[in-house]
Amino acid sequence: MYTTYDLIKIHNALHDQKKDRAIISGGRQFLIEKSRNGCRKVEVFDYGMLMQQNPKKSSSFARRARKGERLSWFIPSDDKDWRLITDKGEEL
């Protein structure tokens, strides 16, 4: 299980275009890839993935991203209980 701190570290790396990997506590590294929709993502083994908010969508979250807010979604492998990660931490 990854902590909110680890997810925020990955979130920060996703939104830093200079980074090609995210490094979390314990020195564990994850490669940053580009998804089919053009958003950057990190696969977190069988646990799930973290992906940038797609600003091209019509949701309120996409509007926030278009305004410059850095938003990432943690999507668990079972696709339930997505978690929103922002620069302020985790939103419920």
C-alpha positions as a Markdown table, in Angstrom:
| # | Residue | x | y | z |
|---|---|---|---|---|
| 1 | Met | 0.0 | 0.0 | 0.0 |
| 2 | Tyr | 1.2 | 3.5 | -0.8 |
| 3 | Thr | 0.8 | 6.4 | 1.5 |
| 4 | Thr | -0.7 | 9.8 | 0.5 |
| 5 | Tyr | 2.8 | 11.2 | 0.8 |
| 6 | Asp | 3.9 | 8.7 | -1.9 |
| 7 | Leu | 1.0 | 9.6 | -4.2 |
| 8 | Ile | 1.8 | 13.3 | -3.8 |
| 9 | Lys | 5.4 | 12.6 | -4.8 |
| 10 | Ile | 4.2 | 10.8 | -7.9 |
| 11 | His | 1.7 | 13.6 | -8.5 |
| 12 | Asn | 4.5 | 16.2 | -8.4 |
| 13 | Ala | 6.7 | 14.3 | -10.8 |
| 14 | Leu | 3.8 | 13.8 | -13.3 |
| 15 | His | 3.3 | 17.6 | -13.5 |
| 16 | Asp | 7.1 | 18.3 | -13.9 |
| 17 | Gln | 7.7 | 17.9 | -17.6 |
| 18 | Lys | 11.5 | 17.6 | -17.0 |
| 19 | Lys | 11.0 | 14.3 | -15.0 |
| 20 | Asp | 10.8 | 10.9 | -16.7 |
| 21 | Arg | 10.3 | 9.0 | -13.4 |
| 22 | Ala | 8.8 | 9.4 | -10.0 |
| 23 | Ile | 10.8 | 8.5 | -6.9 |
| 24 | Ile | 9.0 | 7.8 | -3.6 |
| 25 | Ser | 10.0 | 7.0 | -0.1 |
| 26 | Gly | 12.6 | 4.2 | 0.1 |
| 27 | Gly | 14.0 | 5.3 | -3.2 |
| 28 | Arg | 11.5 | 3.2 | -5.2 |
| 29 | Gln | 11.2 | 4.6 | -8.8 |
| 30 | Phe | 8.3 | 4.5 | -11.3 |
| 31 | Leu | 8.6 | 5.3 | -15.0 |
| 32 | Ile | 6.4 | 8.1 | -16.2 |
| 33 | Glu | 4.6 | 7.2 | -19.5 |
| 34 | Lys | 2.2 | 9.0 | -21.8 |
| 35 | Ser | -1.3 | 7.6 | -22.1 |
| 36 | Arg | -3.3 | 7.4 | -25.3 |
| 37 | Asn | -5.1 | 10.6 | -24.4 |
| 38 | Gly | -1.8 | 12.4 | -24.1 |
| 39 | Cys | -1.8 | 12.7 | -20.3 |
| 40 | Arg | 1.2 | 11.6 | -18.3 |
| 41 | Lys | 0.7 | 8.5 | -16.0 |
| 42 | Val | 2.5 | 6.2 | -13.6 |
| 43 | Glu | 1.6 | 2.5 | -13.3 |
| 44 | Val | 1.9 | 1.5 | -9.7 |
| 45 | Phe | 2.2 | -2.3 | -10.2 |
| 46 | Asp | -1.0 | -4.2 | -9.4 |
| 47 | Tyr | -2.1 | -1.4 | -7.1 |
| 48 | Gly | -3.3 | 0.9 | -9.8 |
| 49 | Met | -2.1 | 4.1 | -11.6 |
| 50 | Leu | -1.8 | 7.8 | -11.1 |
| 51 | Met | -2.8 | 9.9 | -14.1 |
| 52 | Gln | -3.0 | 13.6 | -14.8 |
| 53 | Gln | -6.5 | 15.1 | -15.2 |
| 54 | Asn | -7.3 | 15.3 | -18.9 |
| 55 | Pro | -8.1 | 19.1 | -19.5 |
| 56 | Lys | -9.9 | 18.3 | -22.7 |
| 57 | Lys | -12.8 | 16.7 | -20.9 |
| 58 | Ser | -16.0 | 18.6 | -20.0 |
| 59 | Ser | -16.0 | 17.9 | -16.2 |
| 60 | Ser | -15.5 | 20.4 | -13.4 |
| 61 | Phe | -12.1 | 18.8 | -12.8 |
| 62 | Ala | -11.1 | 19.4 | -16.4 |
| 63 | Arg | -12.1 | 23.1 | -16.0 |
| 64 | Arg | -9.9 | 23.3 | -12.9 |
| 65 | Ala | -7.0 | 21.8 | -14.9 |
| 66 | Arg | -7.5 | 24.2 | -17.8 |
| 67 | Lys | -7.3 | 27.1 | -15.2 |
| 68 | Gly | -3.8 | 25.8 | -14.3 |
| 69 | Glu | -4.6 | 23.6 | -11.2 |
| 70 | Arg | -2.4 | 20.5 | -11.1 |
| 71 | Leu | -4.8 | 17.5 | -10.6 |
| 72 | Ser | -4.0 | 13.8 | -10.7 |
| 73 | Trp | -6.2 | 10.8 | -10.2 |
| 74 | Phe | -5.2 | 7.7 | -8.4 |
| 75 | Ile | -7.2 | 4.9 | -10.2 |
| 76 | Pro | -7.0 | 1.6 | -8.2 |
| 77 | Ser | -6.7 | -1.6 | -10.2 |
| 78 | Asp | -10.3 | -2.6 | -9.2 |
| 79 | Asp | -11.5 | 0.8 | -10.7 |
| 80 | Lys | -13.3 | 1.7 | -7.4 |
| 81 | Asp | -12.8 | 4.6 | -5.1 |
| 82 | Trp | -10.7 | 6.9 | -7.3 |
| 83 | Arg | -8.7 | 9.5 | -5.3 |
| 84 | Leu | -8.0 | 13.0 | -6.4 |
| 85 | Ile | -4.5 | 14.3 | -5.6 |
| 86 | Thr | -3.9 | 18.1 | -5.8 |
| 87 | Asp | -1.1 | 20.4 | -4.8 |
| 88 | Lys | -2.9 | 20.8 | -1.5 |
| 89 | Gly | -3.0 | 17.0 | -0.8 |
| 90 | Glu | -5.8 | 14.6 | -1.3 |
| 91 | Glu | -9.3 | 15.8 | -1.9 |
| 92 | Leu | -12.3 | 13.7 | -0.9 |
